[in-house]
Amino acid sequence: MVKKLIEYITQEEFEKLFKATLAIKKRDKYKKHRALCMLLAFEAGLRISEIVGLEGRVPALTKENIDLQRKSIRIVSGKGQKDRIVPLPKRFNQAALKLLPIPFSRRRLQKYVTDLGAKVLNKKISFHTLRHGFGSHLAGQGRPLHEIQLLMGHSRLDTTGVYLHANPKKAIEGAREAF
């Protein structure tokens, strides 16, 4: 079975999206919530359903899931009813904790990210693209694939393998060095 290449964003693209979200008019009382959701997807690898919940199947992220001392997030009953622990983004603080649980729907959050990607990056993205950025960034930093698998909550290693983007130039240089 051939895996399709994934759509992901880089750290630089994420920073543009994040800054654009925080630059929204002061009267938008949900801008910090949106920024937090984006941060949780890109820097912790959370799915949209793990943040805002999925009726009857996945509970929304709450204050009780956050461990500020250990700098971690506990995901309870994620996709496939699996629990996992992921790193707390460095920018997550006490003020962010007060924003939980997130007060809007998956659809509203998805539309926001899609519209923002088109406006700021001139690129078609989804909320899941932020999560793909997390996996791709870890792989690009040389993290072992089994660690990425654990953090992403994947059952199969080949699912995680999509984050190993082949760089032909780097592959050729590596092959030359091997002989």
TORPA-4810 file (N, C-alpha, C, O; in nm, 3 decimals):
<nodes>
NODE_1_0.084_-0.118_0.000_0.000_0.000_0.000_0.089_0.125_0.000_0.181_0.136_0.081_M
NODE_2_0.063_0.216_-0.089_0.142_0.338_-0.100_0.079_0.447_-0.014_-0.041_0.473_-0.022_V
NODE_3_0.160_0.510_0.068_0.112_0.620_0.153_0.124_0.751_0.077_0.225_0.777_0.012_K
NODE_4_0.022_0.833_0.087_0.023_0.965_0.026_0.114_1.057_0.106_0.126_1.043_0.228_K
NODE_5_0.179_1.151_0.037_0.257_1.251_0.108_0.162_1.340_0.187_0.052_1.372_0.142_L
NODE_6_0.205_1.377_0.305_0.120_1.458_0.391_0.144_1.606_0.368_0.250_1.647_0.322_I
NODE_7_0.044_1.685_0.402_0.057_1.830_0.402_0.097_1.870_0.543_0.033_1.830_0.640_E
NODE_8_0.203_1.949_0.555_0.246_1.994_0.687_0.297_2.136_0.676_0.320_2.187_0.565_Y
NODE_9_0.316_2.201_0.789_0.373_2.334_0.789_0.503_2.332_0.869_0.524_2.247_0.955_I
NODE_10_0.589_2.426_0.838_0.717_2.438_0.907_0.701_2.524_1.032_0.597_2.586_1.055_T
NODE_11_0.806_2.526_1.112_0.807_2.609_1.232_0.786_2.757_1.194_0.711_2.828_1.260_Q
NODE_12_0.852_2.802_1.088_0.840_2.941_1.045_0.697_2.973_1.002_0.645_3.079_1.035_E
NODE_13_0.634_2.881_0.929_0.495_2.902_0.887_0.403_2.906_1.008_0.310_2.987_1.015_E
NODE_14_0.428_2.816_1.103_0.346_2.816_1.224_0.357_2.950_1.297_0.257_3.005_1.342_F
NODE_15_0.477_3.002_1.309_0.497_3.129_1.380_0.419_3.242_1.312_0.365_3.330_1.380_E
NODE_16_0.414_3.241_1.181_0.335_3.342_1.108_0.187_3.330_1.142_0.120_3.431_1.167_K
NODE_17_0.136_3.207_1.143_-0.005_3.184_1.177_-0.034_3.224_1.321_-0.136_3.287_1.348_L
NODE_18_0.055_3.189_1.411_0.038_3.218_1.553_0.037_3.369_1.577_-0.049_3.420_1.650_F
NODE_19_0.130_3.440_1.517_0.137_3.586_1.532_0.013_3.652_1.472_-0.039_3.749_1.528_K
NODE_20_-0.033_3.602_1.358_-0.152_3.658_1.295_-0.274_3.640_1.385_-0.361_3.727_1.392_A
NODE_21_-0.281_3.527_1.453_-0.393_3.501_1.544_-0.390_3.599_1.661_-0.493_3.654_1.699_T
NODE_22_-0.273_3.619_1.718_-0.262_3.710_1.832_-0.278_3.857_1.793_-0.307_3.941_1.877_L
NODE_23_-0.260_3.886_1.665_-0.273_4.025_1.617_-0.418_4.065_1.588_-0.445_4.179_1.553_A
NODE_24_-0.510_3.972_1.603_-0.653_3.999_1.579_-0.701_4.105_1.677_-0.650_4.115_1.789_I
NODE_25_-0.800_4.183_1.635_-0.857_4.290_1.718_-0.880_4.249_1.863_-0.915_4.134_1.890_K
NODE_26_-0.859_4.341_1.953_-0.875_4.314_2.096_-1.016_4.272_2.133_-1.035_4.199_2.231_K
NODE_27_-1.115_4.317_2.058_-1.254_4.285_2.096_-1.293_4.140_2.066_-1.402_4.096_2.103_R
NODE_28_-1.204_4.065_2.000_-1.230_3.924_1.976_-1.190_3.845_2.100_-1.072_3.819_2.122_D
NODE_29_-1.288_3.809_2.180_-1.258_3.744_2.309_-1.209_3.600_2.294_-1.169_3.538_2.393_K
NODE_30_-1.212_3.545_2.173_-1.170_3.408_2.153_-1.033_3.392_2.087_-0.990_3.280_2.060_Y
NODE_31_-0.964_3.503_2.061_-0.836_3.491_1.991_-0.734_3.410_2.070_-0.656_3.335_2.012_K
NODE_32_-0.733_3.425_2.202_-0.638_3.348_2.284_-0.674_3.200_2.283_-0.585_3.115_2.288_K
NODE_33_-0.803_3.168_2.276_-0.846_3.029_2.267_-0.797_2.967_2.136_-0.747_2.854_2.134_H
NODE_34_-0.812_3.042_2.027_-0.768_2.992_1.896_-0.617_2.972_1.894_-0.567_2.871_1.844_R
NODE_35_-0.544_3.068_1.949_-0.398_3.058_1.954_-0.357_2.937_2.037_-0.264_2.865_2.000_A
NODE_36_-0.424_2.913_2.148_-0.394_2.799_2.232_-0.418_2.668_2.157_-0.336_2.577_2.164_L
NODE_37_-0.528_2.659_2.085_-0.558_2.538_2.008_-0.450_2.511_1.904_-0.407_2.397_1.886_C
NODE_38_-0.407_2.616_1.837_-0.301_2.600_1.737_-0.171_2.555_1.802_-0.101_2.469_1.749_M
NODE_39_-0.139_2.612_1.916_-0.018_2.576_1.989_-0.022_2.429_2.031_0.078_2.357_2.019_L
NODE_40_-0.136_2.384_2.081_-0.152_2.246_2.124_-0.140_2.147_2.008_-0.090_2.036_2.025_L
NODE_41_-0.184_2.187_1.891_-0.174_2.100_1.773_-0.031_2.095_1.721_0.022_1.987_1.693_A
NODE_42_0.034_2.211_1.709_0.166_2.216_1.649_0.278_2.177_1.745_0.375_2.112_1.704_F
NODE_43_0.268_2.215_1.871_0.378_2.189_1.964_0.354_2.074_2.060_0.442_2.039_2.138_E
NODE_44_0.235_2.014_2.055_0.208_1.895_2.137_0.151_1.781_2.053_0.138_1.669_2.101_A
NODE_45_0.116_1.809_1.927_0.067_1.705_1.837_-0.074_1.658_1.864_-0.110_1.546_1.827_G
NODE_46_-0.156_1.743_1.927_-0.293_1.701_1.959_-0.384_1.708_1.837_-0.370_1.795_1.751_L
NODE_47_-0.477_1.615_1.833_-0.582_1.617_1.731_-0.688_1.717_1.774_-0.699_1.751_1.892_R
NODE_48_-0.766_1.765_1.679_-0.872_1.861_1.710_-0.970_1.801_1.810_-1.018_1.870_1.900_I
NODE_49_-1.001_1.672_1.795_-1.096_1.607_1.887_-1.039_1.593_2.028_-1.115_1.588_2.125_S
NODE_50_-0.907_1.587_2.040_-0.844_1.577_2.171_-0.843_1.712_2.243_-0.822_1.718_2.364_E
NODE_51_-0.864_1.818_2.169_-0.868_1.953_2.227_-1.011_1.992_2.263_-1.039_2.030_2.377_I
NODE_52_-1.100_1.984_2.166_-1.239_2.029_2.189_-1.335_1.915_2.218_-1.451_1.939_2.253_V
NODE_53_-1.290_1.792_2.203_-1.374_1.677_2.231_-1.450_1.629_2.110_-1.458_1.698_2.007_G
NODE_54_-1.506_1.510_2.123_-1.588_1.450_2.017_-1.704_1.382_2.088_-1.685_1.285_2.162_L
NODE_55_-1.822_1.433_2.065_-1.942_1.390_2.138_-1.948_1.241_2.168_-1.949_1.158_2.077_E
NODE_56_-1.952_1.210_2.295_-1.969_1.073_2.339_-1.849_0.981_2.322_-1.852_0.868_2.369_G
NODE_57_-1.744_1.028_2.255_-1.630_0.939_2.229_-1.499_0.988_2.289_-1.425_0.911_2.350_R
NODE_58_-1.470_1.117_2.271_-1.342_1.172_2.319_-1.373_1.293_2.406_-1.437_1.387_2.361_V
NODE_59_-1.327_1.292_2.531_-1.351_1.408_2.618_-1.266_1.527_2.578_-1.154_1.510_2.529_P
NODE_60_-1.317_1.646_2.599_-1.242_1.769_2.571_-1.125_1.782_2.669_-1.130_1.729_2.780_A
NODE_61_-1.023_1.851_2.628_-0.909_1.877_2.714_-0.952_1.970_2.827_-1.015_2.073_2.803_L
NODE_62_-0.916_1.933_2.949_-0.951_2.015_3.065_-0.826_2.043_3.148_-0.719_1.988_3.122_T
NODE_63_-0.842_2.129_3.247_-0.732_2.165_3.337_-0.672_2.041_3.405_-0.552_2.035_3.431_K
NODE_64_-0.757_1.943_3.432_-0.713_1.822_3.501_-0.615_1.739_3.418_-0.541_1.658_3.473_E
NODE_65_-0.614_1.760_3.286_-0.524_1.687_3.197_-0.385_1.749_3.190_-0.293_1.690_3.133_N
NODE_66_-0.370_1.867_3.248_-0.243_1.941_3.238_-0.163_1.926_3.367_-0.215_1.947_3.476_I
NODE_67_-0.038_1.889_3.353_0.053_1.881_3.467_0.163_1.984_3.446_0.260_1.960_3.374_D
NODE_68_0.147_2.101_3.510_0.244_2.209_3.493_0.381_2.173_3.553_0.484_2.218_3.502_L
NODE_69_0.381_2.094_3.659_0.508_2.054_3.723_0.590_1.964_3.630_0.710_1.985_3.612_Q
NODE_70_0.525_1.866_3.572_0.594_1.771_3.483_0.599_1.819_3.339_0.661_1.757_3.253_R
NODE_71_0.532_1.933_3.314_0.527_1.990_3.179_0.476_1.888_3.077_0.538_1.861_2.974_K
NODE_72_0.359_1.832_3.111_0.301_1.730_3.025_0.149_1.742_3.019_0.085_1.805_3.103_S
NODE_73_0.094_1.679_2.916_-0.051_1.673_2.895_-0.089_1.526_2.887_-0.026_1.448_2.816_I
NODE_74_-0.191_1.490_2.959_-0.241_1.352_2.953_-0.364_1.350_2.864_-0.464_1.417_2.891_R
NODE_75_-0.355_1.273_2.758_-0.467_1.255_2.666_-0.540_1.129_2.709_-0.481_1.021_2.715_I
NODE_76_-0.668_1.144_2.738_-0.749_1.031_2.783_-0.846_0.993_2.672_-0.920_1.077_2.621_V
NODE_77_-0.845_0.867_2.636_-0.936_0.813_2.534_-0.925_0.889_2.402_-1.025_0.932_2.345_S
NODE_78_-0.803_0.904_2.353_-0.782_0.966_2.222_-0.831_0.872_2.113_-0.909_0.781_2.140_G
NODE_79_-0.787_0.894_1.991_-0.828_0.808_1.880_-0.795_0.663_1.913_-0.686_0.632_1.960_K
NODE_80_-0.889_0.575_1.889_-0.872_0.434_1.922_-0.881_0.408_2.071_-0.837_0.303_2.118_G
NODE_81_-0.939_0.503_2.145_-0.955_0.491_2.291_-0.821_0.474_2.364_-0.815_0.412_2.470_Q
NODE_82_-0.714_0.531_2.304_-0.581_0.519_2.365_-0.549_0.642_2.449_-0.584_0.755_2.414_K
NODE_83_-0.483_0.617_2.561_-0.431_0.724_2.645_-0.284_0.745_2.609_-0.216_0.650_2.569_D
NODE_84_-0.236_0.867_2.624_-0.095_0.894_2.604_-0.057_1.022_2.676_-0.144_1.099_2.717_R
NODE_85_0.072_1.043_2.690_0.123_1.165_2.752_0.211_1.235_2.649_0.296_1.173_2.586_I
NODE_86_0.188_1.365_2.634_0.265_1.445_2.538_0.326_1.565_2.610_0.281_1.601_2.719_V
NODE_87_0.427_1.626_2.550_0.490_1.741_2.614_0.399_1.864_2.614_0.325_1.888_2.518_P
NODE_88_0.407_1.940_2.719_0.335_2.067_2.727_0.416_2.171_2.651_0.535_2.185_2.676_L
NODE_89_0.356_2.245_2.558_0.431_2.347_2.486_0.496_2.447_2.583_0.438_2.479_2.687_P
NODE_90_0.614_2.494_2.550_0.687_2.586_2.636_0.609_2.714_2.662_0.621_2.774_2.769_K
NODE_91_0.529_2.756_2.565_0.452_2.881_2.580_0.323_2.863_2.659_0.251_2.960_2.684_R
NODE_92_0.292_2.741_2.698_0.172_2.715_2.777_0.200_2.760_2.920_0.300_2.719_2.980_F
NODE_93_0.111_2.843_2.974_0.133_2.896_3.109_0.002_2.894_3.189_-0.099_2.840_3.144_N
NODE_94_0.007_2.954_3.306_-0.111_2.959_3.394_-0.229_3.028_3.325_-0.344_2.986_3.343_Q
NODE_95_-0.202_3.133_3.248_-0.310_3.203_3.177_-0.376_3.111_3.074_-0.497_3.114_3.057_A
NODE_96_-0.295_3.030_3.006_-0.349_2.935_2.908_-0.436_2.830_2.977_-0.539_2.788_2.924_A
NODE_97_-0.394_2.789_3.094_-0.469_2.689_3.171_-0.612_2.737_3.199_-0.707_2.659_3.197_L
NODE_98_-0.626_2.867_3.224_-0.758_2.925_3.255_-0.852_2.925_3.134_-0.973_2.942_3.150_K
NODE_99_-0.797_2.906_3.014_-0.878_2.906_2.892_-0.948_2.771_2.867_-1.036_2.761_2.782_L
NODE_100_-0.907_2.669_2.943_-0.966_2.536_2.923_-1.092_2.518_3.006_-1.101_2.573_3.116_L
NODE_101_-1.191_2.443_2.955_-1.197_2.384_2.823_-1.228_2.487_2.714_-1.284_2.594_2.742_P
NODE_102_-1.193_2.454_2.592_-1.212_2.543_2.477_-1.362_2.552_2.447_-1.430_2.450_2.438_I
NODE_103_-1.415_2.675_2.433_-1.560_2.692_2.421_-1.621_2.690_2.281_-1.730_2.743_2.262_P
NODE_104_-1.554_2.631_2.184_-1.619_2.627_2.053_-1.601_2.493_1.984_-1.526_2.407_2.029_F
NODE_105_-1.672_2.477_1.873_-1.683_2.349_1.805_-1.563_2.318_1.716_-1.484_2.406_1.681_S
NODE_106_-1.554_2.191_1.682_-1.450_2.146_1.589_-1.463_2.217_1.455_-1.365_2.263_1.396_R
NODE_107_-1.586_2.226_1.408_-1.610_2.286_1.277_-1.565_2.432_1.274_-1.504_2.476_1.177_R
NODE_108_-1.596_2.505_1.379_-1.558_2.647_1.387_-1.405_2.663_1.391_-1.350_2.751_1.326_R
NODE_109_-1.340_2.578_1.465_-1.194_2.583_1.475_-1.129_2.544_1.343_-1.031_2.605_1.300_L
NODE_110_-1.184_2.441_1.279_-1.132_2.397_1.149_-1.144_2.507_1.046_-1.049_2.533_0.971_Q
NODE_111_-1.258_2.573_1.040_-1.279_2.681_0.943_-1.182_2.796_0.970_-1.128_2.854_0.876_K
NODE_112_-1.161_2.828_1.095_-1.068_2.935_1.130_-0.927_2.906_1.077_-0.865_2.992_1.015_Y
NODE_113_-0.878_2.785_1.101_-0.742_2.749_1.058_-0.732_2.746_0.905_-0.634_2.793_0.849_V
NODE_114_-0.833_2.692_0.840_-0.834_2.688_0.693_-0.830_2.829_0.635_-0.751_2.857_0.544_T
NODE_115_-0.914_2.917_0.686_-0.918_3.055_0.638_-0.787_3.128_0.668_-0.737_3.204_0.584_D
NODE_116_-0.731_3.106_0.786_-0.606_3.171_0.825_-0.490_3.124_0.736_-0.407_3.205_0.695_L
NODE_117_-0.484_2.995_0.707_-0.379_2.942_0.620_-0.384_3.004_0.482_-0.281_3.037_0.425_G
NODE_118_-0.506_3.019_0.428_-0.520_3.081_0.296_-0.478_3.228_0.299_-0.412_3.276_0.207_A
NODE_119_-0.516_3.297_0.404_-0.487_3.441_0.415_-0.339_3.468_0.444_-0.279_3.553_0.379_K
NODE_120_-0.281_3.398_0.540_-0.146_3.428_0.586_-0.038_3.356_0.505_0.066_3.415_0.475_V
NODE_121_-0.062_3.231_0.471_0.040_3.152_0.402_0.011_3.132_0.253_0.095_3.081_0.179_L
NODE_122_-0.108_3.172_0.212_-0.152_3.148_0.075_-0.142_2.997_0.044_-0.094_2.956_-0.062_N
NODE_123_-0.187_2.919_0.140_-0.171_2.774_0.135_-0.297_2.708_0.190_-0.356_2.756_0.287_K
NODE_124_-0.338_2.598_0.127_-0.455_2.526_0.176_-0.410_2.432_0.288_-0.335_2.337_0.265_K
NODE_125_-0.458_2.461_0.409_-0.424_2.377_0.524_-0.550_2.342_0.601_-0.656_2.404_0.583_I
NODE_126_-0.537_2.242_0.686_-0.645_2.207_0.777_-0.587_2.211_0.918_-0.468_2.232_0.936_S
NODE_127_-0.671_2.190_1.016_-0.622_2.186_1.153_-0.523_2.071_1.168_-0.423_2.084_1.240_F
NODE_128_-0.549_1.960_1.101_-0.462_1.843_1.110_-0.323_1.871_1.051_-0.226_1.805_1.087_H
NODE_129_-0.314_1.970_0.962_-0.186_2.009_0.905_-0.092_2.056_1.016_0.029_2.036_1.008_T
NODE_130_-0.148_2.119_1.120_-0.067_2.163_1.233_-0.008_2.042_1.305_0.110_2.042_1.343_L
NODE_131_-0.089_1.941_1.324_-0.043_1.816_1.388_0.066_1.750_1.303_0.165_1.700_1.357_R
NODE_132_0.047_1.749_1.172_0.150_1.695_1.083_0.280_1.775_1.097_0.389_1.719_1.086_H
NODE_133_0.268_1.904_1.121_0.387_1.987_1.142_0.465_1.940_1.265_0.588_1.940_1.264_G
NODE_134_0.393_1.901_1.370_0.456_1.848_1.492_0.538_1.724_1.459_0.656_1.717_1.493_F
NODE_135_0.477_1.627_1.394_0.546_1.503_1.359_0.663_1.527_1.266_0.770_1.468_1.283_G
NODE_136_0.644_1.613_1.168_0.750_1.644_1.071_0.865_1.717_1.138_0.982_1.691_1.107_S
NODE_137_0.834_1.807_1.228_0.939_1.882_1.298_1.022_1.787_1.384_1.145_1.797_1.386_H
NODE_138_0.958_1.697_1.455_1.031_1.600_1.537_1.121_1.512_1.450_1.237_1.488_1.485_L
NODE_139_1.068_1.464_1.338_1.148_1.380_1.248_1.266_1.459_1.193_1.377_1.406_1.183_A
NODE_140_1.242_1.585_1.157_1.348_1.670_1.105_1.457_1.700_1.207_1.571_1.729_1.171_G
NODE_141_1.421_1.692_1.335_1.517_1.714_1.443_1.592_1.585_1.478_1.678_1.584_1.566_Q
NODE_142_1.559_1.476_1.407_1.629_1.350_1.428_1.575_1.265_1.542_1.643_1.172_1.586_G
NODE_143_1.455_1.294_1.590_1.396_1.212_1.696_1.370_1.072_1.641_1.328_1.059_1.526_R
NODE_144_1.394_0.969_1.719_1.368_0.832_1.673_1.220_0.812_1.638_1.131_0.866_1.704_P
NODE_145_1.197_0.735_1.535_1.061_0.713_1.485_0.969_0.654_1.591_0.851_0.690_1.598_L
NODE_146_1.020_0.564_1.674_0.934_0.504_1.777_0.893_0.607_1.883_0.786_0.594_1.942_H
NODE_147_0.975_0.709_1.908_0.937_0.817_2.001_0.825_0.901_1.940_0.730_0.938_2.008_E
NODE_148_0.839_0.932_1.812_0.736_1.010_1.743_0.605_0.931_1.742_0.498_0.988_1.764_I
NODE_149_0.614_0.803_1.717_0.496_0.715_1.718_0.424_0.723_1.853_0.302_0.735_1.859_Q
NODE_150_0.501_0.717_1.960_0.446_0.723_2.094_0.375_0.856_2.119_0.263_0.860_2.171_L
NODE_151_0.441_0.965_2.083_0.384_1.099_2.106_0.261_1.126_2.020_0.169_1.196_2.062_L
NODE_152_0.260_1.071_1.900_0.148_1.093_1.808_0.030_1.001_1.839_-0.082_1.026_1.796_M
NODE_153_0.056_0.894_1.914_-0.051_0.799_1.947_-0.084_0.705_1.834_-0.198_0.659_1.822_G
NODE_154_0.015_0.675_1.749_-0.007_0.583_1.637_0.010_0.438_1.684_0.097_0.409_1.765_H
NODE_155_-0.073_0.351_1.633_-0.061_0.208_1.664_0.048_0.144_1.580_0.117_0.053_1.626_S
NODE_156_0.063_0.192_1.457_0.156_0.129_1.363_0.270_0.224_1.327_0.249_0.344_1.307_R
NODE_157_0.390_0.168_1.320_0.508_0.246_1.287_0.503_0.300_1.144_0.556_0.407_1.117_L
NODE_158_0.441_0.226_1.053_0.435_0.274_0.914_0.347_0.398_0.902_0.366_0.478_0.810_D
NODE_159_0.252_0.415_0.992_0.172_0.538_0.994_0.261_0.657_1.029_0.248_0.764_0.970_T
NODE_160_0.350_0.637_1.124_0.441_0.742_1.167_0.547_0.769_1.060_0.600_0.880_1.052_T
NODE_161_0.577_0.669_0.980_0.680_0.681_0.878_0.656_0.791_0.776_0.749_0.834_0.708_G
NODE_162_0.531_0.838_0.764_0.503_0.946_0.667_0.574_1.076_0.704_0.584_1.167_0.622_V
NODE_163_0.623_1.084_0.828_0.691_1.206_0.870_0.839_1.208_0.832_0.908_1.307_0.854_Y
NODE_164_0.886_1.099_0.776_1.024_1.094_0.729_1.026_1.138_0.584_1.027_1.055_0.493_L
NODE_165_1.026_1.267_0.562_1.023_1.322_0.426_1.157_1.297_0.360_1.261_1.342_0.408_H
NODE_166_1.154_1.227_0.249_1.278_1.196_0.179_1.334_1.321_0.112_1.264_1.392_0.040_A
NODE_167_1.460_1.347_0.139_1.531_1.457_0.076_1.632_1.393_-0.018_1.735_1.344_0.028_N
NODE_168_1.605_1.392_-0.150_1.692_1.322_-0.245_1.839_1.367_-0.238_1.929_1.284_-0.244_P
NODE_169_1.861_1.496_-0.227_1.998_1.548_-0.222_2.072_1.493_-0.100_2.187_1.451_-0.109_K
NODE_170_2.004_1.495_0.015_2.063_1.446_0.139_2.087_1.294_0.131_2.187_1.244_0.181_K
NODE_171_1.995_1.223_0.067_2.007_1.078_0.053_2.129_1.043_-0.034_2.204_0.951_-0.002_A
NODE_172_2.149_1.117_-0.142_2.264_1.091_-0.230_2.393_1.120_-0.158_2.488_1.042_-0.168_I
NODE_173_2.399_1.232_-0.084_2.519_1.265_-0.008_2.549_1.158_0.098_2.664_1.119_0.117_E
NODE_174_2.444_1.110_0.165_2.460_1.005_0.265_2.509_0.876_0.206_2.592_0.807_0.266_G
NODE_175_2.460_0.840_0.089_2.503_0.718_0.022_2.649_0.729_-0.020_2.724_0.631_-0.009_A
NODE_176_2.691_0.845_-0.067_2.832_0.865_-0.106_2.924_0.849_0.015_3.031_0.789_0.005_R
NODE_177_2.879_0.904_0.130_2.960_0.894_0.250_2.972_0.750_0.301_3.070_0.715_0.366_E
NODE_178_2.873_0.669_0.271_2.873_0.530_0.318_2.976_0.442_0.245_3.015_0.338_0.297_A
NODE_179_3.020_0.484_0.126_3.112_0.401_0.048_3.245_0.468_0.027_3.334_0.411_-0.036_F
</nodes>
